[in-house]
Amino acid sequence: IASIIALRECQEDTAKICELYRKRRDLLVSGLTAAGWPVAPPQGSMFLWARIPEPFQPLGSLE
């Protein structure tokens, strides 16, 4: 029921939250790019996936 109410009555709030996440995404993308991590902004989610750049690969990863 809450999701139905949100879809019907909270469009303004949703737009504000989307803008907040958009700003955070842009800040993360620009910061990673400046640090040598070539990333593109995600188009359909709030998650950002990045390959470890060559200079950082000897440091290890989760593999």
C-alpha positions in Angstrom: 0.0 0.0 0.0 2.8 2.4 0.8 4.3 2.0 -2.6 1.0 2.8 -4.3 0.6 5.9 -2.2 4.2 6.9 -3.0 3.7 6.5 -6.7 0.5 8.6 -6.5 1.4 11.3 -4.1 5.2 11.7 -3.7 6.4 12.6 -7.2 8.0 15.9 -5.9 9.8 14.0 -3.2 11.0 11.3 -5.7 12.4 14.0 -8.0 14.3 15.6 -5.1 15.8 12.2 -4.1 16.7 11.4 -7.7 18.5 14.8 -8.0 20.4 14.1 -4.7 21.6 10.7 -6.0 22.5 12.2 -9.4 24.7 14.8 -7.7 26.4 12.1 -5.6 26.9 9.9 -8.7 28.5 12.8 -10.6 30.8 13.6 -7.7 31.9 10.0 -7.5 32.5 9.7 -11.2 34.5 12.9 -11.3 36.6 12.0 -8.3 37.4 8.5 -9.6 38.2 9.9 -13.0 40.6 12.5 -11.5 42.3 9.6 -9.6 42.9 7.7 -12.8 39.9 5.4 -12.8 38.2 5.7 -16.2 34.5 5.3 -15.4 31.3 6.2 -17.1 28.2 7.4 -15.2 25.7 4.6 -14.7 22.6 5.0 -16.9 20.0 3.0 -15.1 21.0 2.6 -11.5 22.8 4.2 -8.6 25.6 1.6 -8.7 28.9 2.3 -10.3 31.1 -0.6 -11.5 34.8 0.1 -12.3 37.6 -2.0 -13.5 40.8 -1.7 -11.5 43.2 0.5 -13.6 46.4 -1.2 -14.6 48.7 0.8 -12.2 46.6 -0.3 -9.2 46.2 -4.0 -10.2 49.4 -5.2 -8.3 47.8 -3.9 -5.1 45.2 -6.7 -5.3 41.5 -6.9 -5.3 38.7 -9.1 -4.0 39.6 -12.0 -6.3 
